[in-house]
Amino acid sequence: MATSAGVDVGGTFTDVVVHASGHRPRAIKVPTTPDDQAEGVRDGLAVAWPEGALHRLPHGSTTATNAVLERKIARTVLVTTAGFAGVLHIARQDRPALYDLFATRPDPLVPHELVVPVTERTGPDGTEIVELTDDEVERVVGEVRRLEPESVAVSLLFAYADDSHEQRLCEALRSLDVPVTRSSALLPEFREFERASTCVLNAAIEPVMRRYLSRLTNRVPEPVITVMTSSGGTAGVEFAASAPVHTLLSGPAAGVVAAGAVARSAGFDDAIAFDMGGTSTDVCLIRGGHPEVSTSSRIAGLPFRTPAVGIHTVGAGGGSIAWIDAGGALRVGPHSAGADPGPACYGLGGREPTVTDAHCVLGHLDPGRELGGGLHLDVAAAERALGAISESAQGVLAVVRATMARALRKVSTERGVDPSGLALVAYGGAGPLHATALARELGCAAVVIPPAPGVLSALGLLLAPARYEASRTVMVPAGTDLGETWDQLSEEARQELEKQGVAGEISLFRVADARYAGQSHELRLDVGGEPDLTELLHAAHENAYGYAMRDEQAVIVTVRVVAQGAPILDEPPRDWDQGEPAPESSRELGTTGTARVLSRAGLSAGDRVTGPALIEQPDSTTLLDQDETAVVDEAGNLVVRFDG
């Protein structure tokens, strides 16, 4: 088997997992290089696999995400139908928080003065109402040129029904020699605001993503690079460069894919993925061994409608900064110390107290053990940082855990899902330190900690298939013959994967977005063979809301075909290169007493560890409280059960 490496770039560390024939999987962490993430990727690969060439490199990137969050985007012009220039500002006319008098919407990525209206009009059935003349095309190109854009988004009214006007405009605008995003190619679906928002997001980050991927391919020229998309699959470099909006949840999506595989390996079909990294915590519900996929997501308050796993994110990570608010209360996050300077205990100049500093002071982390990138902990610096706000380390952990518990309830109890039937799959560098406490509070059946939790997102890149979803809004009653549409979308999806270089068997799956007549939002239905879509909607509606409306007409709104290739790995590896096991020792844990300290490399299937204990490994540390027992299962997972 060819040598492959999954590389996930996080806010604090860049994680690398190498899988090579005849070798146990190898994992390393190096500090992320914020100014140029490609440098961190190259450095991590050099450390993880100095032996020889790599053949495949699936990559999880935060480039698009950070560009939006930090507003480091291209100067973008929006071209839209006359009369709809305010589409981004008017939005949906809903309040971000119903009872918050100070709640505000984020400013659109394109201000009013950079919106160019065009005289044209297409009806919802695709008929031309107002002609797009050659003179109007010429005028629009001139107006856009005057605004000196770095990127252009074209989103016309009802272009999903007939895209001829958009195609003419985009062809003419390419003479400006800047990227042009066409909404009907990116998202051929209804809802004008969401389509325009998705189109603008893509246009605003395309130049940023292209520069990054160009640097990456120059620094790491040998392997075939693919990029993780928000939907839980990978895509080719050119697709990711031209449609970077698909990568906004790149890194978290890879972790969720791996969490589903880990849950299945431990015997749990239903679980919650719990990923606590250096900057944030991501949680996602997993049903039947697979994460749920949505086509309605937000980033920094801005909607986008590309397929994405249903991740809920909160600003709570190892680097989250503890602070005192105006009322004198202790708060943790959302601001993070990041990779530079990082937590105070890293000794890189950070002075503000973080969650990692609290763990360091409490003895949860070994000050003598080397962290990723050659870092060593400075306990005295962590104590000084916490002393500056006169707060205890236990208090910091209590606050950050309350934030994470709310996120876990968001994807479980608030959706009517009983946590007692779920396992909590904990990963990320900091996840296993908090997992059992959170699982007990939530009432989960068990905690599952994979063999290499600190790099699970990087492993997920090796488990993720190549994936592409083709879609089209149809808006027809259930029972309408959609055979020709399904066939067209199947061919489109297959051709796109083949264009991206996917070889071998390609699997196709049908999906439909459906609702009852008169409703305003849809449910996503997995369609197999030729079932009764009306019955599928009844079942999905009853599952989501507790009842079905069997007397109402079912409407098929959008149909989709998902094409998938084969992943690099079919299942998570069981035997990892964890290094040489250290001898068992003990350590004082703040005020909670003495804990055993064991090396995970020294544990084998069937071994049991009862807390208080710390199980250390190169990429993470697992904390077991009093009377909690972890058992190593046949897949190499640490499993802590709470179901008696």
C-alpha positions as CSV (number, residue, x, y, z in Angstrom):
1,M,0.0,0.0,0.0
2,A,1.2,3.5,-0.9
3,T,2.3,5.7,2.0
4,S,-0.3,8.3,3.0
5,A,-0.4,11.1,5.6
6,G,-3.4,12.9,7.0
7,V,-2.6,16.4,8.1
8,D,-5.0,18.5,10.1
9,V,-4.1,22.2,10.8
10,G,-5.6,23.4,14.1
11,G,-5.5,26.7,15.9
12,T,-2.6,25.6,18.1
13,F,-1.1,22.4,16.7
14,T,-0.7,20.8,13.3
15,D,-1.4,17.1,13.5
16,V,0.1,14.4,11.2
17,V,-0.8,10.7,11.0
18,V,1.2,8.6,8.6
19,H,0.0,5.2,7.4
20,A,2.6,3.1,5.5
21,S,2.6,-0.6,4.5
22,G,4.6,-2.6,7.0
23,H,4.6,0.2,9.6
24,R,2.4,0.9,12.6
25,P,0.6,4.2,12.2
26,R,2.7,7.1,13.4
27,A,1.4,10.4,14.9
28,I,3.1,13.6,15.7
29,K,2.1,17.2,16.6
30,V,4.0,20.3,15.7
31,P,3.0,24.0,16.5
32,T,0.8,25.6,13.8
33,T,2.5,28.4,11.9
34,P,-0.3,31.0,11.8
35,D,1.5,33.3,9.3
36,D,1.9,30.5,6.8
37,Q,0.2,27.2,7.7
38,A,2.0,25.5,4.8
39,E,5.2,25.8,6.7
40,G,3.7,23.8,9.7
41,V,2.5,21.2,7.3
42,R,5.9,20.8,5.7
43,D,7.6,20.7,9.1
44,G,5.2,18.1,10.5
45,L,5.7,15.8,7.5
46,A,9.4,16.1,7.8
47,V,9.3,14.9,11.4
48,A,6.6,12.2,11.0
49,W,7.9,10.6,7.8
50,P,11.6,11.2,7.1
51,E,12.0,7.8,5.6
52,G,10.8,8.5,2.1
53,A,8.2,9.9,-0.3
54,L,4.5,10.3,0.4
55,H,2.0,9.3,-2.2
56,R,-1.3,10.8,-0.9
57,L,-1.9,13.7,1.4
58,P,-5.5,14.4,2.5
59,H,-5.5,17.7,4.3
60,G,-7.8,19.5,6.8
61,S,-7.4,23.2,6.6
62,T,-8.6,26.2,8.7
63,T,-7.6,28.7,6.0
64,A,-11.1,29.4,4.7
65,T,-12.5,29.4,8.3
66,N,-10.0,31.8,9.6
67,A,-10.3,34.1,6.7
68,V,-14.0,34.6,7.4
69,L,-13.7,34.8,11.2
70,E,-10.9,37.3,11.0
71,R,-12.4,39.1,8.0
72,K,-9.1,38.8,6.1
73,I,-11.0,38.4,2.8
74,A,-10.7,39.6,-0.7
75,R,-12.4,42.9,-1.8
76,T,-15.5,41.4,-3.3
77,V,-18.2,42.8,-5.6
78,L,-21.6,41.3,-5.8
79,V,-23.6,41.4,-9.1
80,T,-27.3,40.8,-8.6
81,T,-30.7,41.5,-10.2
82,A,-31.8,45.1,-10.0
83,G,-34.2,45.6,-7.1
84,F,-32.3,43.0,-5.0
85,A,-29.2,45.0,-4.2
86,G,-30.0,44.8,-0.5
87,V,-30.4,41.0,-0.3
88,L,-27.4,40.6,2.0
89,H,-28.5,43.4,4.3
90,I,-32.2,42.6,4.5
91,A,-31.5,38.9,4.9
92,R,-34.4,37.1,6.6
93,Q,-35.5,40.0,8.9
94,D,-35.3,37.7,11.9
95,R,-33.6,38.6,15.2
96,P,-30.4,36.8,16.2
97,A,-31.6,36.6,19.8
98,L,-35.3,37.3,20.4
99,Y,-35.0,38.9,23.9
100,D,-31.5,40.4,23.6
101,L,-31.8,44.1,23.1
102,F,-28.1,44.4,22.2
103,A,-28.0,41.6,19.7
104,T,-26.7,42.6,16.3
105,R,-26.2,40.9,13.0
106,P,-22.7,40.6,11.5
107,D,-22.0,43.1,8.7
108,P,-22.3,41.5,5.3
109,L,-19.0,40.7,3.6
110,V,-20.0,43.0,0.7
111,P,-21.0,46.6,1.6
112,H,-23.7,48.4,-0.3
113,E,-21.2,50.4,-2.3
114,L,-19.8,47.2,-3.8
115,V,-23.1,45.8,-5.0
116,V,-23.8,46.2,-8.8
117,P,-27.4,45.8,-9.9
118,V,-28.1,44.4,-13.3
119,T,-31.3,44.9,-15.4
120,E,-32.5,41.4,-16.1
121,R,-35.2,39.1,-14.7
122,T,-35.9,35.4,-14.8
123,G,-39.1,33.8,-13.3
124,P,-39.2,30.9,-10.9
125,D,-40.1,28.6,-13.7
126,G,-37.1,29.7,-15.7
127,T,-38.8,31.9,-18.2
128,E,-37.2,35.2,-19.2
129,I,-39.1,38.2,-17.9
130,V,-36.6,41.0,-18.6
131,E,-34.0,40.5,-21.3
132,L,-30.3,40.8,-20.5
133,T,-29.0,42.9,-23.3
134,D,-25.4,43.1,-24.6
135,D,-25.3,46.8,-23.7
136,E,-26.3,45.9,-20.1
137,V,-23.6,43.2,-19.9
138,E,-21.0,45.8,-21.1
139,R,-22.2,48.4,-18.6
140,V,-22.0,45.9,-15.7
141,V,-18.5,44.9,-16.6
142,G,-17.4,48.5,-16.7
143,E,-19.0,49.3,-13.4
144,V,-17.4,46.2,-11.7
145,R,-14.0,47.2,-13.2
146,R,-14.3,50.7,-11.7
147,L,-14.8,49.2,-8.2
148,E,-11.4,47.4,-8.5
149,P,-12.5,44.0,-7.1
150,E,-10.2,41.1,-6.1
151,S,-13.1,38.7,-6.6
152,V,-16.6,38.8,-8.0
153,A,-19.8,37.0,-7.0
154,V,-22.7,36.7,-9.4
155,S,-26.1,35.8,-7.9
156,L,-29.2,36.5,-10.0
157,L,-32.8,36.0,-9.1
158,F,-34.1,32.5,-9.9
159,A,-30.8,31.6,-11.6
160,Y,-31.2,28.0,-10.3
161,A,-34.1,27.6,-12.7
162,D,-32.3,29.1,-15.7
163,D,-28.7,30.1,-15.5
164,S,-28.2,31.6,-19.0
165,H,-28.0,35.2,-17.7
166,E,-25.5,34.3,-15.1
167,Q,-23.4,32.4,-17.6
168,R,-23.3,35.4,-20.0
169,L,-22.3,37.8,-17.2
170,C,-19.6,35.5,-15.8
171,E,-18.1,34.9,-19.2
172,A,-17.8,38.7,-19.7
173,L,-16.5,39.4,-16.2
174,R,-13.6,36.9,-16.6
175,S,-12.0,39.6,-18.8
176,L,-11.2,41.4,-15.5
177,D,-8.7,38.6,-14.6
178,V,-10.1,38.0,-11.1
179,P,-12.0,35.0,-9.7
180,V,-15.7,34.9,-10.6
181,T,-18.1,32.8,-8.6
182,R,-21.4,31.9,-10.3
183,S,-24.2,31.0,-7.8
184,S,-26.0,28.7,-10.2
185,A,-22.9,26.5,-10.6
186,L,-22.0,26.6,-6.9
187,L,-25.5,26.2,-5.5
188,P,-28.3,25.5,-8.0
189,E,-31.0,25.8,-5.3
190,F,-33.8,28.1,-4.3
191,R,-33.7,30.7,-1.4
192,E,-32.2,33.8,-2.8
193,F,-30.6,35.2,0.4
194,E,-28.9,31.9,1.3
195,R,-27.7,31.4,-2.2
196,A,-26.3,34.9,-2.4
197,S,-24.6,34.6,1.0
198,T,-23.0,31.3,0.0
199,C,-21.9,32.8,-3.3
200,V,-20.4,35.8,-1.6
201,L,-18.6,33.7,1.0
202,N,-17.0,31.6,-1.7
203,A,-15.9,34.7,-3.7
204,A,-14.5,36.4,-0.7
205,I,-12.2,33.6,0.4
206,E,-11.3,32.1,-3.0
207,P,-8.2,34.3,-3.5
208,V,-7.1,33.5,0.0
209,M,-7.5,29.7,-0.5
210,R,-5.8,29.8,-3.8
211,R,-2.7,31.5,-2.4
212,Y,-2.6,29.0,0.5
213,L,-3.0,25.9,-1.7
214,S,-0.4,27.2,-4.1
215,R,2.1,27.6,-1.3
216,L,1.3,24.2,0.0
217,T,1.8,22.4,-3.3
218,N,5.1,24.2,-3.8
219,R,6.4,23.2,-0.4
220,V,5.0,19.6,-0.5
221,P,5.1,18.8,-4.3
222,E,5.4,15.0,-4.3
223,P,2.1,13.6,-2.9
224,V,-1.4,14.0,-4.4
225,I,-3.0,16.5,-2.1
226,T,-6.7,16.5,-1.4
227,V,-8.7,18.8,0.9
228,M,-11.3,17.8,3.5
229,T,-14.7,19.4,2.9
230,S,-17.4,20.2,5.4
231,S,-19.6,17.3,4.2
232,G,-17.2,14.6,5.6
233,G,-15.4,13.8,2.3
234,T,-12.3,14.9,0.4
235,A,-12.0,16.9,-2.8
236,G,-9.2,17.7,-5.2
237,V,-7.0,20.8,-4.9
238,E,-8.5,22.6,-7.8
239,F,-12.1,22.0,-6.6
240,A,-11.1,23.3,-3.1
241,A,-9.4,26.3,-4.6
242,S,-12.4,27.3,-6.8
243,A,-15.1,26.4,-4.3
244,P,-13.5,27.0,-0.9
245,V,-16.9,27.5,0.8
246,H,-17.1,23.7,0.9
247,T,-14.1,23.7,3.3
248,L,-15.4,26.0,6.0
249,L,-15.8,23.1,8.4
250,S,-12.8,21.1,7.0
251,G,-10.9,20.1,10.2
252,P,-13.9,19.4,12.5
253,A,-15.6,17.3,9.8
254,A,-12.6,14.9,9.6
255,G,-12.7,14.4,13.3
256,V,-16.4,13.6,13.2
257,V,-15.9,11.0,10.5
258,A,-13.2,9.3,12.6
259,A,-15.4,9.5,15.8
260,G,-18.1,7.6,14.0
261,A,-15.7,4.9,13.0
262,V,-14.3,4.7,16.5
263,A,-17.7,4.5,18.1
264,R,-18.6,1.6,15.8
265,S,-15.3,-0.2,16.7
266,A,-16.3,0.1,20.4
267,G,-19.8,-1.3,19.7
268,F,-21.7,2.0,19.8
269,D,-23.8,3.0,16.8
270,D,-25.0,6.2,18.4
271,A,-22.6,8.6,20.0
272,I,-21.6,12.3,20.4
273,A,-18.3,13.4,18.9
274,F,-16.5,15.6,21.4
275,D,-13.4,17.4,20.1
276,M,-11.6,19.7,22.4
277,G,-8.6,21.3,20.8
278,G,-6.5,24.4,21.6
279,T,-9.0,27.0,20.4
280,S,-12.5,25.5,20.4
281,T,-14.7,22.5,21.2
282,D,-16.7,20.9,18.4
283,V,-19.6,18.5,19.1
284,C,-21.7,16.5,16.7
285,L,-24.4,13.8,17.0
286,I,-23.7,10.5,15.4
287,R,-26.6,8.1,14.6
288,G,-26.1,4.7,13.1
289,G,-22.3,5.2,13.1
290,H,-22.5,8.2,10.8
291,P,-22.6,11.9,11.4
292,E,-25.7,13.8,10.4
293,V,-25.3,16.0,7.3
294,S,-27.1,19.3,6.9
295,T,-27.4,21.8,4.1
296,S,-28.0,24.8,6.4
297,S,-25.0,26.1,8.3
298,R,-23.5,29.3,9.6
299,I,-20.1,30.7,10.2
300,A,-19.7,34.0,12.2
301,G,-23.4,34.5,11.8
302,L,-23.3,34.2,8.0
303,P,-25.4,31.4,6.4
304,F,-24.1,29.0,3.8
305,R,-26.0,26.1,2.2
306,T,-23.3,23.6,1.1
307,P,-23.5,20.1,2.6
308,A,-21.9,20.0,6.1
309,V,-21.8,17.7,9.0
310,G,-24.0,19.0,11.9
311,I,-21.3,20.4,14.1
312,H,-21.9,22.8,17.0
313,T,-18.9,24.8,18.0
314,V,-18.1,26.8,21.2
315,G,-15.1,28.9,22.1
316,A,-13.8,26.5,24.7
317,G,-10.3,25.0,24.2
318,G,-7.1,24.3,25.9
319,G,-5.9,27.8,25.0
320,S,-9.1,29.6,26.0
321,I,-8.3,32.5,28.2
322,A,-9.8,32.9,31.7
323,W,-10.9,36.4,32.6
324,I,-13.1,38.4,35.0
325,D,-16.1,40.2,33.6
326,A,-17.5,43.6,34.6
327,G,-19.7,42.0,37.2
328,G,-16.7,40.2,38.8
329,A,-17.6,36.7,37.5
330,L,-15.1,34.3,36.1
331,R,-15.4,33.7,32.4
332,V,-13.4,31.4,30.1
333,G,-13.2,32.0,26.4
334,P,-14.0,32.6,23.6
335,H,-10.7,34.4,23.1
336,S,-7.8,32.0,22.9
337,A,-4.0,32.3,23.3
338,G,-3.7,30.3,20.1
339,A,-0.3,29.0,19.0
340,D,1.5,32.3,19.4
341,P,2.1,33.0,22.2
342,G,0.0,30.1,23.5
343,P,-0.8,29.3,27.2
344,A,1.6,30.8,29.8
345,C,2.9,27.3,30.7
346,Y,4.3,26.9,27.1
347,G,7.0,29.5,28.1
348,L,6.6,31.3,24.8
349,G,5.7,34.7,26.2
350,G,2.0,34.1,27.0
351,R,0.9,35.7,30.3
352,E,-2.9,35.3,30.3
353,P,-4.3,32.3,32.2
354,T,-5.8,29.5,30.1
355,V,-7.5,26.1,30.6
356,T,-4.1,24.4,29.8
357,D,-2.5,26.4,32.6
358,A,-5.2,25.2,35.0
359,H,-4.5,21.6,34.1
360,C,-0.8,22.3,34.5
361,V,-1.2,23.7,38.0
362,L,-3.4,20.8,39.1
363,G,-0.8,18.3,38.0
364,H,-2.9,16.8,35.2
365,L,0.0,17.4,32.8
366,D,3.6,16.2,33.4
367,P,6.0,19.1,33.5
368,G,8.8,16.8,32.6
369,R,7.2,15.5,29.4
370,E,7.9,17.0,26.0
371,L,4.8,18.3,24.2
372,G,4.4,18.6,20.4
373,G,7.1,20.6,18.8
374,G,9.6,20.2,21.6
375,L,7.6,22.3,24.1
376,H,8.1,21.8,27.9
377,L,5.7,23.0,30.5
378,D,6.5,25.9,32.9
379,V,4.4,25.3,36.0
380,A,5.6,28.5,37.7
381,A,4.5,30.6,34.7
382,A,1.0,28.9,34.8
383,E,0.7,29.7,38.5
384,R,1.7,33.3,38.0
385,A,-0.9,33.7,35.2
386,L,-3.7,32.2,37.4
387,G,-2.6,34.3,40.3
388,A,-3.0,37.5,38.3
389,I,-6.8,37.0,38.2
390,S,-6.9,35.5,41.8
391,E,-8.8,32.4,40.6
392,S,-8.3,28.7,41.3
393,A,-7.5,26.2,38.6
394,Q,-10.5,24.1,39.7
395,G,-12.7,27.2,39.1
396,V,-11.4,27.6,35.6
397,L,-12.1,24.0,34.7
398,A,-15.6,24.2,36.2
399,V,-16.5,27.2,34.1
400,V,-15.1,25.8,30.8
401,R,-16.9,22.4,31.5
402,A,-20.2,24.2,31.9
403,T,-19.7,25.8,28.5
404,M,-19.0,22.4,26.9
405,A,-21.9,20.7,28.7
406,R,-24.3,23.3,27.2
407,A,-22.9,22.4,23.7
408,L,-23.4,18.7,24.3
409,R,-27.0,19.3,25.4
410,K,-27.5,21.4,22.2
411,V,-27.0,18.3,20.0
412,S,-28.7,15.8,22.3
413,T,-31.3,16.6,25.0
414,E,-32.4,19.9,23.2
415,R,-33.2,17.7,20.2
416,G,-35.1,15.1,22.2
417,V,-32.2,12.6,22.1
418,D,-31.7,10.6,25.3
419,P,-28.0,10.8,26.3
420,S,-28.3,7.5,28.2
421,G,-28.1,5.7,24.8
422,L,-25.1,7.5,23.6
423,A,-21.3,7.1,24.0
424,L,-19.1,10.2,24.3
425,V,-16.2,9.8,21.9
426,A,-13.6,12.2,23.3
427,Y,-10.6,13.4,21.3
428,G,-8.5,16.4,20.5
429,G,-5.5,17.2,22.7
430,A,-7.6,18.3,25.6
431,G,-10.8,16.2,25.2
432,P,-9.8,13.1,27.3
433,L,-9.0,15.4,30.3
434,H,-12.7,16.4,30.5
435,A,-14.6,13.5,29.0
436,T,-15.7,11.5,32.0
437,A,-16.8,14.5,34.0
438,L,-18.9,15.7,31.1
439,A,-20.3,12.3,30.4
440,R,-21.4,11.9,34.0
441,E,-23.1,15.3,34.0
442,L,-24.9,14.6,30.7
443,G,-25.8,11.0,31.6
444,C,-24.0,9.3,28.7
445,A,-23.7,5.5,28.7
446,A,-20.0,5.5,28.2
447,V,-16.8,7.4,27.2
448,V,-14.7,6.1,24.3
449,I,-11.2,7.4,23.9
450,P,-9.5,6.2,20.7
451,P,-5.8,5.0,20.7
452,A,-4.6,8.3,19.4
453,P,-7.2,10.9,20.5
454,G,-5.0,14.0,20.0
455,V,-4.7,13.4,16.3
456,L,-8.1,11.8,15.5
457,S,-9.0,14.6,13.0
458,A,-5.8,13.8,11.1
459,L,-6.8,10.1,11.2
460,G,-10.2,11.0,9.9
461,L,-8.7,12.3,6.8
462,L,-7.5,8.8,6.0
463,L,-10.9,7.4,6.7
464,A,-12.9,9.9,4.7
465,P,-14.0,9.1,1.1
466,A,-13.7,11.3,-1.8
467,R,-17.2,12.9,-2.0
468,Y,-19.3,15.2,-4.1
469,E,-22.9,16.1,-3.9
470,A,-24.9,17.3,-7.0
471,S,-28.2,19.0,-6.3
472,R,-31.1,20.7,-8.1
473,T,-34.3,22.4,-6.8
474,V,-37.4,20.8,-8.4
475,M,-40.4,21.8,-6.1
476,V,-42.8,19.1,-7.2
477,P,-45.4,17.0,-5.5
478,A,-44.2,13.6,-4.1
479,G,-45.0,10.9,-6.7
480,T,-43.7,13.0,-9.6
481,D,-41.5,11.0,-11.9
482,L,-37.9,12.3,-11.2
483,G,-36.1,9.5,-13.1
484,E,-34.5,11.9,-15.7
485,T,-33.4,14.3,-12.9
486,W,-31.9,11.5,-10.8
487,D,-30.0,10.3,-13.9
488,Q,-28.6,13.7,-14.7
489,L,-27.4,14.4,-11.2
490,S,-25.9,10.9,-11.0
491,E,-23.9,11.6,-14.1
492,E,-22.8,15.0,-12.9
493,A,-21.7,13.7,-9.5
494,R,-19.8,10.8,-11.1
495,Q,-18.0,13.0,-13.7
496,E,-17.0,15.5,-11.0
497,L,-15.2,12.8,-8.9
498,E,-13.6,11.3,-12.1
499,K,-12.4,14.9,-13.0
500,Q,-10.8,15.1,-9.5
501,G,-8.8,11.9,-10.2
502,V,-10.9,9.4,-8.2
503,A,-10.2,6.0,-9.6
504,G,-12.0,2.7,-8.9
505,E,-15.6,2.1,-7.9
506,I,-17.8,5.2,-7.2
507,S,-20.9,4.7,-5.1
508,L,-24.0,6.8,-5.7
509,F,-26.6,7.7,-3.0
510,R,-29.9,9.5,-3.5
511,V,-31.1,12.2,-1.1
512,A,-34.2,14.3,-1.2
513,D,-35.2,17.5,0.7
514,A,-39.0,17.3,1.4
515,R,-41.7,19.1,3.3
516,Y,-45.4,19.2,3.7
517,A,-47.3,21.8,1.5
518,G,-47.3,25.1,3.3
519,Q,-44.2,24.5,5.4
520,S,-41.2,26.7,5.0
521,H,-38.4,24.2,5.8
522,E,-37.4,20.8,4.7
523,L,-36.2,17.5,6.1
524,R,-33.4,15.6,4.5
525,L,-34.4,12.1,3.4
526,D,-32.0,9.3,2.5
527,V,-33.5,7.6,-0.5
528,G,-32.7,4.0,-1.4
529,G,-34.0,2.3,-4.6
530,E,-37.4,3.6,-5.4
531,P,-39.3,3.9,-2.1
532,D,-42.4,5.9,-1.4
533,L,-41.0,9.4,-0.7
534,T,-44.3,10.4,1.0
535,E,-43.8,7.6,3.6
536,L,-40.2,8.6,4.1
537,L,-41.3,12.2,4.9
538,H,-43.9,10.9,7.3
539,A,-41.3,8.8,9.2
540,A,-38.7,11.6,9.2
541,H,-41.3,14.2,10.4
542,E,-42.4,11.9,13.2
543,N,-38.8,11.2,14.2
544,A,-38.0,14.9,14.3
545,Y,-41.2,16.4,15.8
546,G,-43.1,13.5,17.3
547,Y,-45.9,13.4,14.8
548,A,-46.7,13.0,11.1
549,M,-49.2,15.0,9.0
550,R,-50.5,12.2,6.8
551,D,-53.4,14.2,5.3
552,E,-51.1,16.9,3.9
553,Q,-49.5,16.8,0.4
554,A,-45.8,15.9,0.5
555,V,-43.6,18.2,-1.7
556,I,-40.1,17.3,-3.0
557,V,-38.1,20.5,-2.9
558,T,-34.6,19.6,-3.8
559,V,-33.1,16.3,-5.0
560,R,-29.4,15.4,-4.6
561,V,-27.0,12.6,-5.6
562,V,-24.0,11.9,-3.4
563,A,-21.0,10.3,-5.2
564,Q,-18.3,8.7,-3.0
565,G,-15.0,7.0,-3.8
566,A,-13.1,4.6,-1.5
567,P,-11.2,6.0,1.5
568,I,-7.6,5.3,2.1
569,L,-8.4,3.3,5.3
570,D,-11.6,1.2,5.8
571,E,-11.4,1.3,9.6
572,P,-9.4,2.9,12.4
573,P,-6.0,1.2,13.0
574,R,-5.6,-0.7,16.3
575,D,-1.9,-0.9,16.8
576,W,-0.2,2.5,17.0
577,D,3.4,3.5,17.4
578,Q,3.1,5.1,20.9
579,G,6.8,4.9,21.7
580,E,8.4,3.1,24.6
581,P,6.2,2.9,27.7
582,A,7.3,4.8,30.8
583,P,7.3,3.1,34.2
584,E,4.2,3.6,36.4
585,S,4.5,6.5,38.8
586,S,2.2,8.7,40.9
587,R,1.5,12.5,41.1
588,E,-0.4,14.8,43.4
589,L,-3.5,16.3,41.7
590,G,-4.1,19.6,43.4
591,T,-6.4,19.0,46.4
592,T,-7.9,15.7,45.1
593,G,-5.1,13.4,46.3
594,T,-2.6,11.1,44.6
595,A,-3.2,9.6,41.2
596,R,-1.5,6.7,39.4
597,V,0.3,7.8,36.2
598,L,0.5,5.2,33.5
599,S,1.8,5.1,29.9
600,R,-0.8,4.2,27.3
601,A,1.9,2.4,25.3
602,G,2.1,-0.1,28.1
603,L,-1.6,-1.0,28.0
604,S,-3.1,-4.0,26.1
605,A,-6.5,-5.3,25.2
606,G,-8.3,-6.4,28.4
607,D,-6.3,-4.2,30.8
608,R,-8.3,-2.2,33.4
609,V,-7.3,1.1,35.0
610,T,-9.2,2.5,38.0
611,G,-9.0,6.1,39.0
612,P,-7.8,8.4,40.2
613,A,-5.4,8.0,37.4
614,L,-3.7,9.7,34.5
615,I,-3.0,7.8,31.3
616,E,-0.4,9.6,29.3
617,Q,0.6,9.3,25.6
618,P,2.5,11.6,23.2
619,D,-0.6,13.3,21.8
620,S,-3.0,13.5,24.8
621,T,-3.6,12.7,28.5
622,T,-6.7,10.9,29.9
623,L,-8.0,11.8,33.4
624,L,-9.9,9.2,35.4
625,D,-11.7,10.4,38.5
626,Q,-12.2,8.4,41.7
627,D,-13.9,5.0,41.1
628,E,-14.0,5.4,37.3
629,T,-12.6,2.4,35.5
630,A,-11.3,2.3,31.9
631,V,-11.0,-1.0,30.0
632,V,-8.9,-1.4,26.8
633,D,-11.1,-3.1,24.2
634,E,-10.1,-5.2,21.3
635,A,-9.8,-2.1,19.0
636,G,-7.4,-0.4,21.4
637,N,-10.0,2.1,22.7
638,L,-10.2,3.1,26.3
639,V,-13.9,2.6,27.3
640,V,-15.4,3.9,30.5
641,R,-18.9,2.7,31.2
642,F,-21.5,4.4,33.4
643,D,-24.5,2.0,32.8
644,G,-23.8,-0.2,35.8
